[in-house]
Amino acid sequence: MSEKLGPERRCILTLETMPTDLLVRLVVDPDGKLVADVAAKLPGRGVWIKADGPLIRNEIKSGRLIKAASRSLKMSLKKEAVSLDLAETITSLLTKRCLDRLGLEQRAGNLITGFDKIKAALAKKGSGEPDLVFAASDGAEDGRRKIRSTVGASVPVVDLFDRDQLSKALGKENAVHVLLLKSGGTEKLKADIGRLVGLSATESETE
């Protein structure tokens, strides 16, 4: 999802070196537990794992995540140091981060809501460069097809959030279609959405 990839780090699970936009940082908290640091700002030495839901769940169940983290951190972590629902926790944190960013973009005037308003804005010159479209996951499939056709193939359509989540984030009622115009904060948002897509993947989608 992100066009500008950031610094690279090594995933302790796959041993791949990849941009941090595709990874999630974990740090050890004062209680000796591995916690997600989705903003990569918590103090202390951390480890990085690929934002891949099935991978994380499998590596927790097999015990390989704890072993890999222990090796990388050069410390002995107990099995209970990692929560079985770590992937779900990361998903929740990233979801909040994305929706909070949408709220900020709304206040900055970088969002257009409603199919008709989006269509009118795209037809009007000087209204800003479209960067992302959000279509409520519980909206009609016909509506998603129409919004995709309206914005064009070059603008990604995100359907990770339902209308209640979008409405609460934007302080609006029944937010089903939302156009995000390009701004200084959109690259970070697209990176977080890309990580959310990876966390939301199923086993069959990663095979």
Residue frames as qw, qx, qy, qz and C-alpha x, y, z in Angstrom:
[[0.000, 0.884, 0.467, 0.000, 0.00, 0.00, 0.00],
 [0.260, -0.858, 0.101, 0.431, 2.82, 2.39, 0.86],
 [0.682, 0.709, -0.035, 0.177, 4.82, 3.88, -2.01],
 [0.181, 0.756, -0.492, 0.392, 7.71, 5.18, 0.10],
 [0.889, -0.271, -0.357, 0.099, 9.31, 2.45, 2.12],
 [0.322, -0.901, 0.243, -0.160, 11.23, 3.31, 5.24],
 [0.061, -0.637, 0.763, -0.093, 14.39, 1.95, 6.89],
 [0.801, 0.074, -0.557, -0.206, 14.96, -1.77, 6.75],
 [0.452, -0.484, 0.653, -0.368, 15.09, -4.26, 9.60],
 [0.324, 0.168, -0.918, -0.158, 15.33, -8.04, 9.83],
 [0.788, -0.286, -0.095, -0.536, 12.29, -10.12, 10.68],
 [0.261, -0.462, 0.812, -0.241, 13.27, -12.55, 13.42],
 [0.778, 0.127, 0.526, -0.320, 10.73, -15.10, 12.10],
 [0.822, 0.553, 0.138, -0.007, 11.46, -15.23, 8.38],
 [0.634, -0.397, 0.268, 0.607, 15.02, -13.83, 8.62],
 [0.442, 0.635, 0.375, 0.511, 14.15, -11.53, 5.72],
 [0.236, -0.351, -0.110, 0.899, 15.41, -7.97, 5.65],
 [0.111, 0.630, 0.629, 0.442, 12.57, -5.69, 4.65],
 [0.026, -0.470, 0.031, -0.882, 11.28, -2.12, 5.13],
 [0.007, 0.116, 0.734, -0.669, 9.86, -1.34, 8.55],
 [0.501, 0.086, -0.088, -0.856, 6.63, -0.37, 6.77],
 [0.741, 0.023, -0.577, -0.343, 6.03, -4.13, 6.43],
 [0.521, 0.000, -0.754, 0.400, 7.06, -5.04, 9.97],
 [0.521, -0.767, -0.148, -0.344, 5.88, -4.60, 13.55],
 [0.246, 0.490, -0.636, 0.543, 8.26, -3.87, 16.42],
 [0.768, -0.516, -0.372, -0.080, 8.02, -5.80, 19.68],
 [0.121, 0.596, -0.535, 0.587, 9.65, -4.72, 22.94],
 [0.546, -0.265, -0.747, 0.272, 9.95, -6.30, 26.37],
 [0.317, -0.774, -0.086, -0.541, 7.91, -4.44, 28.99],
 [0.152, -0.593, 0.602, -0.512, 8.91, -4.14, 32.68],
 [0.811, -0.187, 0.398, -0.385, 6.99, -7.36, 33.43],
 [0.333, -0.328, 0.842, 0.270, 9.08, -9.31, 30.93],
 [0.612, 0.480, 0.621, -0.095, 6.34, -9.60, 28.34],
 [0.280, 0.038, 0.529, 0.800, 6.68, -8.94, 24.61],
 [0.254, 0.713, 0.470, -0.454, 4.36, -6.10, 23.65],
 [0.517, 0.567, 0.436, 0.471, 3.57, -4.55, 20.30],
 [0.194, -0.619, -0.004, 0.761, 5.07, -1.15, 19.54],
 [0.556, 0.606, 0.525, 0.217, 3.23, -0.24, 16.33],
 [0.148, 0.989, -0.005, 0.004, 4.57, 3.33, 16.37],
 [0.819, 0.200, -0.184, 0.505, 8.14, 2.05, 16.96],
 [0.027, 0.768, -0.179, 0.614, 8.70, 4.65, 19.66],
 [0.785, -0.610, -0.036, -0.101, 8.82, 2.68, 22.93],
 [0.061, -0.798, 0.592, -0.094, 12.16, 2.72, 24.75],
 [0.711, -0.301, 0.635, -0.040, 14.42, -0.29, 24.95],
 [0.012, 0.330, -0.818, -0.472, 15.79, -2.77, 22.50],
 [0.748, 0.259, 0.286, -0.540, 13.20, -4.34, 20.27],
 [0.362, -0.040, 0.855, 0.368, 12.76, -7.04, 17.65],
 [0.444, 0.347, -0.202, -0.801, 10.86, -6.89, 14.39],
 [0.441, 0.164, 0.882, 0.023, 8.35, -9.34, 12.95],
 [0.042, -0.125, -0.629, -0.766, 6.59, -9.39, 9.61],
 [0.463, 0.142, 0.306, -0.820, 3.03, -8.03, 9.68],
 [0.499, 0.077, -0.756, -0.416, 1.56, -11.38, 8.72],
 [0.680, -0.335, 0.235, -0.609, -1.32, -12.70, 10.83],
 [0.980, 0.011, -0.162, -0.119, -1.04, -16.43, 9.97],
 [0.613, 0.419, -0.498, 0.448, 2.76, -16.35, 10.38],
 [0.144, -0.498, 0.487, -0.703, 2.58, -14.71, 13.81],
 [0.815, -0.257, 0.155, -0.495, -0.11, -17.10, 15.08],
 [0.949, 0.157, -0.270, 0.037, 1.76, -20.17, 13.84],
 [0.479, 0.458, -0.511, 0.548, 5.08, -19.02, 15.29],
 [0.400, -0.478, 0.414, -0.664, 3.49, -18.34, 18.68],
 [0.930, -0.130, 0.038, -0.341, 1.84, -21.79, 18.77],
 [0.888, 0.263, -0.312, 0.211, 5.06, -23.55, 17.77],
 [0.660, -0.679, 0.000, 0.322, 7.12, -21.60, 20.32],
 [0.690, 0.268, 0.160, 0.653, 9.45, -20.31, 17.62],
 [0.048, 0.868, 0.095, 0.485, 8.59, -16.66, 18.22],
 [0.599, -0.791, 0.119, -0.028, 9.75, -16.79, 21.84],
 [0.848, -0.172, 0.238, 0.441, 12.92, -18.65, 20.85],
 [0.521, 0.549, 0.205, 0.621, 13.70, -16.21, 18.05],
 [0.161, -0.910, -0.025, -0.383, 13.07, -13.19, 20.29],
 [0.756, -0.624, 0.139, 0.143, 15.22, -14.66, 23.06],
 [0.786, 0.081, 0.225, 0.570, 18.11, -15.19, 20.65],
 [0.319, 0.698, 0.179, 0.615, 17.83, -11.73, 19.17],
 [0.316, -0.868, 0.034, -0.381, 17.51, -9.98, 22.54],
 [0.479, 0.329, -0.687, 0.436, 20.15, -12.22, 24.16],
 [0.344, -0.246, 0.565, -0.709, 17.86, -12.96, 27.08],
 [0.098, -0.157, -0.982, -0.035, 15.73, -15.87, 28.23],
 [0.465, -0.102, -0.017, -0.879, 12.04, -15.13, 27.72],
 [0.373, 0.083, 0.866, -0.323, 9.42, -17.36, 29.29],
 [0.104, 0.317, 0.846, 0.416, 6.76, -18.99, 27.13],
 [0.041, -0.776, -0.612, 0.145, 4.07, -16.84, 28.74],
 [0.239, -0.458, 0.063, 0.854, 5.97, -13.69, 27.71],
 [0.149, 0.055, -0.515, -0.842, 4.01, -13.63, 24.47],
 [0.552, 0.231, 0.472, -0.648, 0.23, -13.51, 24.41],
 [0.440, 0.215, 0.841, 0.231, -1.60, -16.00, 22.21],
 [0.318, 0.815, 0.484, 0.010, -3.69, -13.14, 20.84],
 [0.361, -0.484, 0.189, 0.774, -0.70, -10.97, 19.89],
 [0.202, 0.209, 0.624, 0.726, -1.80, -10.77, 16.24],
 [0.122, -0.751, -0.617, -0.202, -5.25, -9.63, 17.29],
 [0.368, -0.757, -0.186, 0.507, -3.75, -7.04, 19.65],
 [0.324, -0.233, 0.383, 0.833, -1.56, -5.66, 16.87],
 [0.075, 0.471, 0.689, 0.545, -4.59, -5.54, 14.56],
 [0.236, -0.830, -0.495, 0.100, -6.55, -3.59, 17.17],
 [0.382, -0.634, 0.035, 0.672, -3.70, -1.11, 17.72],
 [0.257, -0.030, 0.535, 0.804, -3.20, -0.55, 14.01],
 [0.008, -0.647, -0.690, -0.324, -6.94, -0.14, 13.45],
 [0.272, -0.850, -0.311, 0.327, -7.09, 2.58, 16.11],
 [0.383, -0.435, 0.270, 0.769, -4.00, 4.23, 14.65],
 [0.193, 0.251, 0.654, 0.687, -5.54, 4.31, 11.16],
 [0.118, -0.763, -0.609, -0.182, -8.90, 5.61, 12.33],
 [0.353, -0.754, -0.147, 0.533, -7.25, 8.27, 14.49],
 [0.322, -0.204, 0.421, 0.823, -5.27, 9.40, 11.44],
 [0.073, 0.519, 0.685, 0.506, -8.48, 9.61, 9.42],
 [0.241, -0.847, -0.439, 0.179, -9.90, 11.87, 12.11],
 [0.368, -0.574, 0.136, 0.719, -6.85, 14.13, 11.86],
 [0.229, 0.083, 0.606, 0.757, -7.13, 14.26, 8.07],
 [0.044, -0.724, -0.662, -0.190, -10.82, 15.11, 8.43],
 [0.276, -0.846, -0.223, 0.397, -10.01, 18.08, 10.67],
 [0.341, -0.420, 0.367, 0.757, -7.29, 19.18, 8.24],
 [0.517, 0.622, 0.044, -0.587, -9.82, 19.26, 5.40],
 [0.075, 0.447, -0.802, -0.390, -8.23, 16.42, 3.46],
 [0.216, 0.180, 0.960, -0.023, -11.29, 14.13, 3.37],
 [0.464, 0.049, -0.248, -0.849, -14.44, 14.11, 1.25],
 [0.275, 0.097, 0.920, -0.261, -17.33, 11.89, 2.35],
 [0.577, 0.512, 0.418, -0.479, -20.32, 10.67, 0.37],
 [0.630, 0.217, 0.624, 0.409, -20.43, 9.17, -3.11],
 [0.329, 0.854, 0.353, 0.194, -21.99, 12.22, -4.81],
 [0.189, -0.954, 0.173, 0.155, -19.56, 14.68, -3.18],
 [0.603, -0.370, 0.574, 0.411, -16.60, 12.47, -4.11],
 [0.575, 0.461, 0.571, 0.362, -17.78, 12.23, -7.72],
 [0.156, 0.968, 0.175, 0.091, -18.24, 16.00, -7.90],
 [0.386, -0.823, 0.320, 0.266, -14.83, 16.67, -6.37],
 [0.652, -0.121, 0.604, 0.443, -13.06, 14.37, -8.81],
 [0.466, 0.656, 0.487, 0.340, -14.72, 16.17, -11.71],
 [0.039, -0.998, -0.049, -0.027, -13.59, 19.55, -10.40],
 [0.666, 0.436, -0.256, 0.549, -10.07, 20.76, -11.13],
 [0.102, 0.551, -0.390, 0.731, -7.94, 21.92, -8.23],
 [0.735, -0.515, -0.053, -0.437, -9.82, 19.93, -5.59],
 [0.469, -0.589, 0.647, -0.116, -6.73, 17.94, -4.60],
 [0.436, 0.359, -0.794, -0.226, -5.08, 14.70, -5.65],
 [0.890, -0.262, -0.007, -0.373, -7.04, 11.57, -4.69],
 [0.059, 0.568, -0.805, 0.162, -4.87, 9.14, -2.74],
 [0.034, -0.060, -0.984, 0.162, -7.14, 6.53, -1.12],
 [0.565, -0.270, -0.237, -0.743, -10.81, 5.69, -1.02],
 [0.134, -0.053, 0.890, -0.433, -12.40, 4.00, 2.00],
 [0.595, -0.169, -0.469, -0.630, -15.51, 1.93, 1.33],
 [0.579, -0.349, 0.513, -0.529, -17.35, 0.57, 4.37],
 [0.025, 0.195, -0.976, -0.095, -16.90, -3.19, 4.62],
 [0.242, 0.379, 0.851, -0.273, -20.61, -3.59, 5.38],
 [0.354, 0.507, -0.069, -0.783, -21.70, -1.38, 2.50],
 [0.837, 0.414, 0.276, -0.226, -23.35, -2.72, -0.63],
 [0.660, -0.105, 0.536, 0.515, -21.09, -4.48, -3.12],
 [0.417, 0.723, 0.426, 0.350, -22.73, -2.46, -5.89],
 [0.141, -0.989, 0.012, 0.037, -21.63, 0.71, -4.09],
 [0.582, -0.551, 0.444, 0.401, -18.04, -0.54, -3.90],
 [0.616, 0.297, 0.552, 0.477, -18.07, -1.29, -7.62],
 [0.209, 0.908, 0.287, 0.223, -19.37, 2.21, -8.37],
 [0.307, -0.918, 0.183, 0.172, -16.79, 3.95, -6.19],
 [0.664, -0.253, 0.522, 0.472, -13.98, 1.91, -7.75],
 [0.499, 0.554, 0.504, 0.436, -15.20, 2.89, -11.21],
 [0.002, 0.982, 0.172, 0.078, -15.48, 6.54, -10.16],
 [0.395, -0.834, 0.302, 0.240, -12.00, 6.96, -8.67],
 [0.592, 0.670, -0.440, -0.086, -10.20, 4.89, -11.29],
 [0.955, -0.027, -0.263, 0.134, -7.85, 1.93, -11.08],
 [0.488, 0.454, -0.397, 0.631, -4.89, 4.01, -9.86],
 [0.306, -0.505, 0.359, -0.723, -6.55, 4.92, -6.54],
 [0.273, -0.017, -0.944, 0.183, -6.61, 2.05, -4.01],
 [0.601, -0.449, -0.187, -0.634, -9.94, 1.22, -2.37],
 [0.119, 0.206, -0.840, 0.488, -9.73, 0.14, 1.28],
 [0.663, -0.368, -0.335, -0.560, -12.56, -1.89, 2.80],
 [0.448, 0.072, -0.774, 0.441, -11.06, -2.81, 6.17],
 [0.052, 0.109, 0.546, -0.829, -13.43, -0.69, 8.28],
 [0.026, 0.576, 0.807, 0.129, -17.20, -0.83, 8.64],
 [0.007, 0.699, 0.276, 0.660, -19.51, 2.18, 8.48],
 [0.575, -0.788, -0.218, 0.003, -19.72, 2.45, 12.27],
 [0.705, -0.328, 0.052, 0.626, -15.93, 2.69, 12.58],
 [0.356, 0.335, 0.285, 0.825, -15.70, 5.24, 9.78],
 [0.218, -0.790, -0.361, -0.446, -18.60, 7.27, 11.13],
 [0.632, -0.730, -0.151, 0.212, -17.15, 7.44, 14.66],
 [0.657, -0.138, 0.131, 0.730, -13.68, 8.33, 13.38],
 [0.219, 0.324, 0.323, 0.862, -15.04, 11.20, 11.29],
 [0.086, 0.325, 0.481, -0.809, -17.82, 12.38, 13.59],
 [0.413, 0.140, -0.372, -0.819, -20.38, 11.80, 10.84],
 [0.717, 0.103, 0.545, -0.422, -23.45, 9.66, 10.38],
 [0.849, 0.370, 0.375, -0.049, -23.47, 6.74, 7.97],
 [0.082, 0.768, -0.523, -0.360, -20.00, 7.27, 6.47],
 [0.918, 0.181, 0.352, -0.021, -19.84, 4.67, 3.70],
 [0.731, 0.468, 0.115, 0.483, -17.53, 6.23, 1.10],
 [0.332, -0.885, 0.078, 0.318, -14.57, 8.43, 2.06],
 [0.705, 0.594, -0.041, 0.386, -12.00, 9.97, -0.27],
 [0.575, -0.670, 0.071, 0.464, -8.60, 10.84, 1.18],
 [0.459, 0.874, -0.095, 0.129, -6.71, 13.56, -0.65],
 [0.789, 0.163, -0.265, 0.530, -2.94, 13.38, -0.77],
 [0.259, -0.920, 0.130, -0.263, -1.27, 15.13, 2.16],
 [0.128, 0.659, -0.682, 0.290, 1.81, 14.87, 4.34],
 [0.505, -0.301, 0.697, -0.410, 0.26, 12.17, 6.52],
 [0.873, 0.229, -0.041, -0.428, -1.06, 9.82, 3.87],
 [0.557, 0.455, -0.694, 0.038, 2.13, 7.81, 3.36],
 [0.097, -0.251, 0.828, -0.492, 2.20, 6.71, 7.01],
 [0.693, 0.109, 0.351, -0.621, -1.48, 5.89, 6.84],
 [0.803, 0.388, -0.341, -0.298, -0.98, 3.76, 3.72],
 [0.315, 0.403, -0.827, 0.235, 1.89, 1.94, 5.42],
 [0.350, -0.106, 0.719, -0.591, -0.31, 1.16, 8.44],
 [0.795, 0.258, 0.082, -0.543, -3.12, -0.01, 6.16],
 [0.634, 0.444, -0.624, -0.105, -0.66, -2.27, 4.36],
 [0.049, 0.271, -0.870, 0.408, 0.31, -3.80, 7.71],
 [0.587, 0.064, 0.471, -0.655, -3.36, -4.24, 8.60],
 [0.786, 0.350, -0.299, -0.413, -3.95, -6.10, 5.35],
 [0.453, 0.372, -0.798, 0.139, -1.13, -8.48, 6.26],
 [0.192, -0.139, 0.767, -0.596, -2.47, -8.99, 9.77],
 [0.675, 0.194, 0.269, -0.659, -5.96, -9.68, 8.41],
 [0.513, 0.357, -0.690, -0.364, -4.78, -12.31, 5.90],
 [0.904, -0.179, 0.246, -0.302, -5.94, -15.90, 6.28],
 [0.620, -0.318, 0.677, 0.236, -3.92, -19.08, 5.87],
 [0.681, 0.462, 0.536, 0.188, -5.30, -19.67, 2.36],
 [0.293, 0.955, 0.037, 0.004, -4.38, -16.14, 1.28],
 [0.207, -0.825, 0.512, 0.121, -0.73, -16.61, 2.24],
 [0.789, -0.074, 0.590, 0.154, -0.24, -20.01, 0.60]]
